[in-house]
Amino acid sequence: MHKLIFIISVLFSSTLFAQEPYFCSSELGKIPIQQGGRVKPLYVHANETIKYVTGEKKIGDYDAVTAFCLLSLQGMGLENSLTPTAKVEHVDLKKFLGMQPSDHTYSLKELSNQIQDIRLEWRQAEKDSSYQKSLSAVLGQVQLYNDIIAGNNWMIAEPAADGASWFPLVAFLTETKVAAKKASGSLTPFKDLLFESATFYSSKVSDQYTLEYHFAKAHLPGWAMLLSLLGLASLVLFKRFNIALIFALSAIGVETALIVFRIIISGRAPVTNMYETVLFSGWGALLLGLIIGHLKKEKAFVYVGLAYNTMTMMMMNFATGMLSDRISPLVPVLRDNFWLSTHVTSIIISYGALALSWVLANTVLIKRSFGGGINAEDERYFADLIYTCMKWGTVLLAGGVILGGVWADYSWGRFWGWDPKETWSLIVLMIYMAILHGRYTAWIPPKRFATLVAGAFMSVMMAWFGVNYILASGLHSYGFSEGGAIFLGSFFLIQISLILITGLKKNKLQRS
């Protein structure tokens, strides 16, 4: 190691490498690395890692790739001026670290120095409390930070008999390689060695990682959100429906490309984490809205499809603390692509269809109380639209629940086990079947129908988000995550408040 540091210091004594960022640059984002159980471009890994560790997309003036490279060089004795920090929001954690209430970040280097104290505090904290979860998050960030600065967090390919062998950066850039490359006349030996590895891997093993690089650079979720917003705006600003239809079809095209790319990169259906289910439900809802709208010759279905799709795209673009777009290897229970592609997709598309009925129901509530009111004919008209969406959603949900039972029997040896996810899926199905039956038999009148449908979607959100973010128990552990409790609580509060306010306003108008 000391010889390597000496070689590096000699090489960097030239004017070309006299100052940081040494050989680090965003250009390195194109090279393939192995980390997290799969091969991916450094651009993707660096952005995911820096975002997880610091909560930001860059450190100081350096983009994620350059910053990640600079931090990694500390494992080779090359220091830098970066001062990465981790976000700290929990009040008790701030007190433990001696932070001021107004402070929101803390030095990762200092956290690393206090790692033993933090671990002890974690053991003493109440089990599964928000404080212990915050400590766990910090421990994970510090562990990853230490791995980065040791130069071990990205593995680089070298030729091997079976294709490629992978070595950490500090083991890949050996003094022999660097000296030989310098002797051959290379002015940038470190960068040349890294790009030689990329050339070897893409030509002799696989170049699929380049697809992921261009995919990540394209920022397709942002384009999909923009197209959906433009489609909604077109419905309001222009009389010609074709303009909105073009934007809706364009959004479907972009999201289809997003889904296809994730399938190619991951090798499985894109419904294995919360980010992917939100994407798939928005895509499915808009696609169903276009199909049903075409079959029924009704533009309102396109409106609700665009409205819900816009919400999902906003979540994917802005709720990054709750939804991670990381592509990770599958847990064993999900590795059967047949069941993954049938059971889970049926459930998620059913959520999209039920979301259409939810958007329509809330539209009725708002229009009834704040839009000048609607007559009995309009009530029946909207009730028929809502009923149509509910039928699609309930049938798909029933099929998904049955397929889930068959998969459970295949994977776990029992058809039904009252797992929280299973139980809440059944609750959702029973609620919507009851409402459908009530509507079909005229037990539920049109004026009450919209209110019930708007409230029923809270059961969907509980089955979808609540089990994963709040209960976080059961065999469906692959979907558990953090950060969604506030979102779900806010959703319930807003929906219940809207139902109560519109209900009170409706009663007041009826009395007057």
Helices and strands as residue ranges (DSSP letters): H 2-11, G 15-17, G 26-30, E 32-35, E 38-41, H 42-54, E 58-59, E 62-63, H 64-72, G 73-76, E 85-87, H 91-97, E 105-107, H 108-113, H 115-124, H 130-149, E 155-160, E 163-168, H 169-172, H 175-183, H 189-204, H 208-218, H 220-237, H 241-266, H 274-296, H 300-318, G 332-334, H 337-339, I 340-344, H 345-370, H 376-412, H 420-440, H 446-461, I 462-471, G 477-479, H 485-511
